[in-house]
Structure formats: structure tokens, C-alpha cells
């Protein structure tokens, strides 16, 4: 093995995010960051021990870390390491890293958006605030999707060698790859993280149920009519789902559930119809299809291979993608305190320090010879020549919420 600086923390090129993330922290760390960037374009390590703080100031810190220079050089790779605790904005900073590491005993906390008001609340202002927080949570969730999707897919791919045993243990029911992966994750999580996982699965289940209902409706190209059709389908779905509950009404909680379902369905349809899912299929799909399908793709004309791959892979990966989106949204609800191992299995980090039994990008990048079968596969075998690190995406803008 030859150590690769892109995956190795370096205390000589490091900053320390300790305490609350606020403007004073940014002021204190800015000179050190600029010095390291001017010194070289090698990776910068960000050690984190923080209860969180301002999202706006975390973003200021991140933008400073990832700035180019006068020669338009690529941004420095950022290695993030949580030493004790990364909560709220600090957890977001941790997952933003090009390579994210956790010490074994560290905790990572995700929760929903919060805001504080210095004026009396009315029905009107409360309604507007609720809508604002809902949209903020949705934006945070989709930003998290962009940050960690490669990590999550990597966990899926390296777990596939366990699927045969899982199917053997559950012979009475045929299991898809996604269902096998659910079993792998669930068995690997702490009790607290399993509750989060179950919440994500419930949300994912509502995606599927609502989709089946919406497929029966004729959808117009007009946006308002499309939304109206979705609402009608959700109304039918809620009435049918609660037909045995004599106390259930739309006025008594049902209307709130209808609103939630509308946003759940919309977020799923928008994410599944985006180009990101197609790019995900193109990048990872060849490891999800049979040898026969792969041979068919390789024998197709060069200009048709990409489209054919997406066509074959999308039905297989779309359920996994839908669950992944549901998971990122579930992380924005309530208080979700995770162990280092939980964060690893959920794709929030890349590696737990000292836990060599978990395959990670670093092992692939640093392994120079063909390993024994019991070890992690060589990079070419796993990625088929595809670059395993997350693809660069435009940095989204978050609202200023403490």
C-alpha cells in the first residue's frame, strides 16, 4: 500500500473547528486557511468537535476552504474528521468533505431546521413560518443527497456479496437487491439509528403507495392541473387507508397528512425524474445488472451504450434511489444522534478511524496489487474505470437559519 494524501488526515495542513460555528470562528480560521491554500494545493484537513451553530457561517467557512486562486487552480481537496462530536451545522460540514472520517467514539447529530423569533406569533405568521421551515428542510435534504450519494452507492455495491446469504435465509419470499441491502443496513445499525431507518422506510413505502394511486389518474401537462390530479389521488388514498377508523376525518388531522403526502409525492417525482438518477445509473449501473445484460450493452453501438445502460439499470436502482432520498429527508426531522458506525452505513461518512474491516475508498485507492479474494476489490474491478470520488456539483445556497 502507498498512502494517498487525498484520504489521509494531515495535522501539518489542518484547521480545527472547535466550539460553536459563528463569525468569530470564521475570523479566527480564515488566516490559517489562506496560508495553507497559498502554500500548496494539497488537501486540507478539517478536524471537527462542535455542537453546531450558524449554517450561514458554516457555508462561509466552506466557501473559503474550497476557493480557487489567481491561477484558477482546482480547489484543495477537503478531508473532514470528527474527533468527538459533530452536530447540526457541524454535521453538515463533516458530510461536505471530499473524504469524511469519524473517530470510533464520535457522535454525529442531524436535526430539522430551526428558527427563533422575537415577535408574537399569529396564525398567519405561524403558517408562513411552517411553510418556510418545510421548504428549508426539503432544500437541506436534497443538498445532502448531492453530497453523499456516491458514499451511499458505494455501501450498496460493497454489500452485494452478502445478498446471496440473506436470500438463503429468507427463501419463502423473493428479495430484490434493494430489500437485501435494507437487511444489511438494519442489522448493522444501533437501536437509535434503526428508528431513523424505519422512518425512512415508512416514507419510502408511502412513495410507492402514492405512486400506485397517482398512476390511475390522467395527468395534464398544465402544472396546476397536474397538482390537482395528485391531490385528488392523495384524497382517495387517505380515505381508503383510513376507512376502518371511524374517528378519522380530514378536519381531525387528515388534512395535515394530505399536505405531508403532497410534498412527499412531489419530492419523489421531482428527484426520480431528474438527471441525477440517470447519471447515477450510468456511473454505478454496470454493477447492478447481469452478465448477459452487460454483454448486450458492450456489443451495442458505442453511441447507444449509455442510453441502453440507463434503460436496463433504472428499474433496479430507482427503488434504492427513492429510499436514499427518503433517508435524507428523515434526517431533517426530529433529533437523529448517530454513532460513527451508523454514519458509515448510512453513507454520511467514508471511514471510521481504525476500523479496517469496513471497505472504503482509501483502501481501493492505496491498494497497488491484486488482493486476495477476502479483501476489498481493486479499483478497476469495483468501478470499471469510473472515478469513485463524488462528482463536482454546483454548491447550493442555504437560507440563514441558526
C-alpha positions, 0 to 999 in steps of 0.5 A: 500500500502507498498512502494517498494524501487525498484520504489521509488526515494531515495535522501539518495542513489542518484547521480545527473547528472547535466550539460553536460555528459563528463569525468569530470562528470564521475570523479566527480560521480564515488566516490559517486557511489562506496560508495553507491554500497559498502554500500548496494545493494539497488537501486540507484537513478539517478536524471537527468537535462542535455542537453546531451553530450558524449554517450561514457561517458554516457555508462561509467557512466552506466557501473559503476552504474550497476557493480557487486562486489567481491561477484558477487552480482546482480547489484543495481537496477537503478531508473532514474528521470528527474527533468527538462530536459533530452536530447540526451545522457541524454535521453538515460540514463533516458530510461536505468533505471530499473524504469524511472520517469519524473517530470510533467514539464520535457522535454525529447529530442531524436535526430539522431546521430551526428558527427563533423569533422575537415577535408574537406569533399569529396564525398567519405568521405561524403558517408562513413560518411552517411553510418556510421551515418545510421548504428549508428542510426539503432544500437541506435534504436534497443538498445532502443527497448531492453530497453523499450519494456516491458514499451511499452507492458505494455501501450498496455495491460493497454489500452485494456479496452478502445478498446471496446469504440473506436470500438463503435465509429468507427463501419463502419470499423473493428479495430484490437487491434493494430489500437485501441491502435494507437487511444489511443496513438494519442489522448493522445499525444501533437501536437509535439509528434503526428508528431513523431507518424505519422512518425512512422506510415508512416514507419510502413505502408511502412513495410507492403507495402514492405512486400506485394511486397517482398512476390511475389518474390522467395527468395534464401537462398544465402544472396546476392541473397536474397538482390537482390530479395528485391531490385528488389521488392523495384524497382517495388514498387517505380515505381508503387507508383510513376507512376502518377508523371511524374517528378519522376525518380530514378536519381531525388531522387528515388534512395535515397528512394530505399536505405531508403526502403532497410534498412527499409525492412531489419530492419523489417525482421531482428527484426520480425524474431528474438527471441525477438518477440517470447519471447515477445509473450510468456511473454505478449501473454496470454493477447492478445488472447481469452478465448477459445484460452487460454483454448486450450493452458492450456489443451495442453501438458505442453511441447507444451504450449509455442510453441502453445502460440507463434503460436496463439499470433504472428499474433496479436502482430507482427503488434504492434511489427513492429510499436514499432520498427518503433517508435524507429527508428523515434526517431533517426531522426530529433529533437523529444522534448517530454513532460513527458506525451508523454514519458509515452505513448510512453513507454520511461518512467514508471511514471510521478511524481504525476500523479496517474491516469496513471497505472504503475508498482509501483502501481501493485507492492505496491498494497497488496489487491484486488482493486476495479474494477476502479483501476489498476489490481493486479499483478497476474491478469495483468501478470499471474505470469510473472515478469513485470520488463524488462528482463536482456539483454546483454548491447550493445556497442555504437560507440563514437559519441558526 
